[in-house]
Amino acid sequence: SILWKDAEKMREAAEALRLTAQDLKQLGVIDRIISEPVGGAQRGRGQTIGAVGKALEAELKALAGKDRKALKQQRRRKYLDMGAKGLAA
């Protein structure tokens, strides 16, 4: 909306800047999308907290027991790849 000086164009701006959750997932910036309850996170705080907790638990379980050095290398590769996928372009 800053680019167009119009709050109505917020969605268009997000799409142009590739800031949607789907874009970030496709680019590899985020690992998963946690759905919000109907009405948004602010209206379903308990559901939101539960969903975030479940997602964190699943991600931590997936990381448990993995080699620290390998995890660091994967993380480094992830961030280096972001530029190659168009994030830094």
FENRA-V813509 format. One line per field, one symbol per residue. psi: psi as a letter, one per 30 degrees, with the letter a starting at -180 (. if undefined). A space follows every 50 residues. Layout:
psi->???
//
This chain:
psi->feefhjffgeeeeeeefhgleeeeeefgelflkjkllkfleffheeeeee eeeeeeeeeeeffkflkeeeeeeeeeeeeefeefgfeg.
//
